Amino acid sequence: MPLDINKARGWARISHQEDDPAIQIAWEAAVRELEERTGWCVDPVTRTQYVPVEPNNEELLVLADRQPITAATVTVDAVVTSLTLHTINGLQYFAMPAGTEYPIVVTLTAGSNTLNPLLEMALLQRVTHHVASRGDDTVTLSSGYWDRISAMMGKGIG
């Protein structure tokens, strides 16, 4: 989801356009931090995930390192196979085909053009925090809100 600079300015209560470059940099930092801390992708991307051994569950489900995923595929001997996706407690898994030889690399398409409103609010708050902590404002915002949201949306809720 690309940054809506007017929305970010409004959220941060900035009435001028002089901080737009700082807001853009802060947005990119917040998006990167969210992906690194939680695996949640804001913009659609393709990433790979290494699966070293066969999953130890009956359905052969593997938790996706990136969330939310829209497609998962494996390529063996130049044949691309789509994997079945499952959502359990808000987290997405992909099912490995029976008889797969491990280790294997899975290609995940993750992210969405629509963003969970809770994550959008958390990102806007984090952008405001980054912009406010540059040193020219008198009060910086607490990052506890961001920590709680990223922990809740992370790999394994809670």
C-alpha positions in Angstrom: 0.0 0.0 0.0 1.7 3.2 -1.0 1.8 6.1 1.4 -1.0 8.6 1.2 1.0 11.7 2.2 -2.1 13.8 3.0 -3.4 11.1 5.4 0.0 10.8 7.1 0.2 14.6 7.4 -3.3 14.7 8.9 -2.6 11.9 11.3 0.6 13.6 12.5 -1.2 17.0 12.6 1.3 18.6 10.3 -0.3 21.5 8.5 2.6 22.2 6.0 4.3 20.3 3.2 7.9 20.9 4.4 8.1 17.6 6.2 6.9 15.5 3.3 10.4 14.1 2.5 10.8 13.1 6.2 7.3 11.6 6.3 8.2 9.5 3.2 11.4 8.3 4.7 9.6 7.5 8.0 6.9 5.6 6.1 9.5 3.4 4.3 11.3 2.8 7.6 8.1 1.8 9.4 7.1 -0.5 6.6 10.5 -2.2 6.6 10.4 -2.5 10.4 7.0 -4.0 10.3 8.1 -6.7 7.8 11.3 -7.5 9.8 9.5 -7.7 13.2 6.4 -9.5 12.1 6.7 -10.9 8.6 3.6 -8.8 7.6 4.0 -7.4 4.1 2.4 -4.1 3.3 3.1 -4.0 -0.4 2.8 -7.1 -2.7 6.2 -8.8 -2.9 7.6 -12.2 -3.8 9.9 -13.8 -1.3 11.4 -17.3 -0.8 11.1 -19.5 2.3 13.5 -22.3 3.1 11.8 -25.5 4.4 14.6 -27.7 5.8 12.7 -30.8 6.9 9.2 -32.3 6.5 6.6 -30.7 8.8 5.7 -32.9 11.8 2.0 -32.6 11.4 -0.5 -34.7 9.6 -1.5 -32.1 7.1 2.1 -31.2 6.3 1.4 -27.5 7.0 4.2 -24.9 7.2 3.7 -21.5 8.7 4.4 -18.8 6.1 7.3 -16.5 7.2 5.5 -13.6 5.4 1.9 -12.6 5.9 -0.6 -12.4 4.3 0.3 -14.7 1.4 -1.8 -14.9 -1.8 0.2 -17.7 -3.5 2.8 -20.3 -2.6 4.7 -22.5 -5.2 7.5 -24.9 -5.4 9.6 -25.7 -8.4 11.0 -29.2 -8.8 12.7 -30.2 -12.1 11.4 -27.1 -13.8 7.8 -28.0 -12.9 6.0 -25.3 -10.8 3.4 -26.6 -8.4 0.9 -24.4 -6.5 0.5 -25.2 -2.8 -2.8 -25.1 -0.9 -3.1 -22.2 1.5 -4.8 -22.5 4.9 -5.6 -19.8 7.5 -5.6 -20.8 11.1 -6.2 -18.2 13.9 -5.4 -15.4 11.5 -2.1 -16.8 10.3 -1.5 -18.4 7.0 0.1 -21.8 6.3 0.8 -23.7 3.1 0.5 -27.4 2.7 3.5 -29.3 1.4 2.7 -32.1 -1.1 3.2 -35.7 0.1 6.5 -37.2 -1.1 8.4 -33.9 -1.3 12.1 -34.2 -0.9 13.6 -31.8 1.7 15.2 -29.4 2.0 13.2 -27.3 -0.4 12.6 -23.6 -1.2 9.1 -22.3 -1.5 8.2 -19.1 -3.3 5.6 -16.9 -1.6 3.7 -14.0 -3.0 2.8 -11.9 0.0 1.2 -8.6 0.7 -2.0 -6.9 -0.4 -3.1 -3.7 -1.9 -5.6 -3.3 0.9 -4.2 -3.0 4.4 -5.8 -4.1 7.7 -7.1 -0.9 9.3 -5.3 -1.7 12.6 -2.0 -2.0 10.8 -2.6 1.1 8.8 -3.2 3.0 12.1 -0.1 1.5 13.7 2.0 2.5 10.7 0.7 6.0 10.7 1.4 6.2 14.4 4.9 4.9 13.9 5.5 7.4 11.1 4.4 10.1 13.4 6.8 8.8 16.1 9.7 8.8 13.6 8.9 12.3 12.4 8.4 13.6 15.9 11.7 12.1 17.2 13.9 14.0 14.7 14.6 16.5 17.5 12.8 19.6 16.3 9.6 18.7 18.2 9.5 19.0 22.0 7.7 15.8 22.8 8.3 12.4 21.2 5.6 9.7 21.2 5.8 6.5 23.1 6.6 3.4 21.0 4.7 1.1 23.3 1.7 1.2 20.9 3.8 0.0 18.0 5.4 -2.7 20.1 2.0 -4.1 21.1 0.6 -4.1 17.6 3.7 -5.7 16.0 3.7 -8.4 18.7 0.0 -9.1 18.2 0.3 -9.2 14.4 3.6 -11.1 14.5 4.5 -14.7 13.9 2.3 -16.4 16.4 -0.2 -14.0 17.9 0.8 -12.9 21.4 
